[in-house]
């Protein structure tokens, strides 16, 4: 079964990783940043070695994103980030092919233990099963 394992963050966290503290997140030192990347790379390396890794990516900061919606007449409305009303965003993800929900939960628990500076916000690691049936069962009894 394939799963999407999502790591969350906020614009303040990206700023903190660049050395700018806020009331939401302390500034990261270069050593702390290296430790976090080494930890996450080790998780990905282990998953690649076990054959469970399908894809993994970190995402750029919310300030470099866009929202695209439609107005009442159906015309596109494009808004650049960052978004003050958005508290948390998807910061990165893994697509994993695991034997069970228990196994992917073990992996998510490991991801949740990633080192961070004292006082950094703790975000949940979100697991979503990928609907490999292509949405064939939209009545709620599907695989998701």
N, C-alpha and C positions, 0 to 999 in steps of 0.2 A: 504494500500500500504506500502511496506517496502522500507526504505531508509537507505543508508550508510551516516553517518555524520562524516566527517574526520577533525581532528585537525592536523595541520602541525607544524613542528619545524625543527631545525638544530642541528648538533653536538654541536655547540657553546652554544645552549640553554641548552642542557643536562649538559655541563660543568658548565654553570652559575648556574644551580640548585644545583650543588655540591660545589658552592662557588668560582669558577674561572671565573672572568670577562674577557671579550674580547672587541674588538672594536665593535662587533656585539651585545653583550648582557651583561648587568650588572650582577654582582654576586647577587644571591638570599640569603636573610637571612633565618634562620630556620623558623622564624615567617611567612615570605612571602610564603615559600614553604608549610607550614602547611595550610595557608589560601587558597592557590591554590587547594590543595588536598581536603580540606573541601568543597570548592565551587563545584568542579567537582563531588565529592561524593554526595553532595546534589542534583545536577542535576540528577545523575543516580538514586538516591533514589526516587525522585519525578516521574521520568519516569517509574520506577518499580511499584510504587504505582498506577499510572494512567493506567498501563497495556500496555504501549507503548514500553517498553524496551525489546528487544530481546537479545542483547548482548552488552557489552561495555568492552573495553580493552585499557590499555596504552601499548605502545610498547617500547622495550629497545632501547638504544642509537644506532645511526648509526655505531659507532665503533664496535659494536658486531653483525654486519650483514654480509651477503655475497651476492654477485651477481653471478648468474650462467647463462652463455650463452653458445653458441656453436661456435667452430671455423669453418673454411671453409670446413673441412672434417667431421663436425658434432660431433666432440669430445667435451666433456664438458670443459669449462674454468671457474674456480672458482676464484673470487677475494674477499679478505676480505676487510671490511670497515676500517676506514671511507673513504669517497669519496670526495676528494677536489673539484671535478667538480659538486658535488651535493649540491645545495644551501638549498633546503627544502626537507624534507622527511615526511612520515606519522608518526606522533608521537602517535596517539591514535584514537579510533573510537567508535561510537555507531551504532548498527543496531537497527532501530526503526520501529515500525509498527504504522503508523499514518494515520489518516483519510484523510489528504490532504497535498499538498505541502505547503500551507500556514501554517499549524500547524508545520510541521518540520522546516520551516523557522523561526518561533517564537522560537523554541528550539535552533536552530543554533545561533540566535541572542543572546540568553541567554548565550550560551557557549562562544561566542565572548567577553562577558563582564567579563570573568574570571580575577580575580585580578592577577597582575604581577608587578614587580618593575618598577619604572619610568625609561623610556629609553629602555625597553624591546621591541623587534620587535613585530609588530602586524601582525599576519598571518590570512588569510581568513579561515573561517570554510566552508568546501566544502560539498555540499549535492549532492548525486547521488542516483537516484531511482534504486532499485534492479530489475533486469529483471526476474520476477517470471515466465515468460513464457518460460524460458530456452533458450532464443535466437532464438525462433521459427521464428521471423520476423527480419531477418538480413538486410532487404532492407531499413532500416532507418525509417520505420513507426511504430516501436515498442513502447514499454512502457518506455524505458529508456530516 
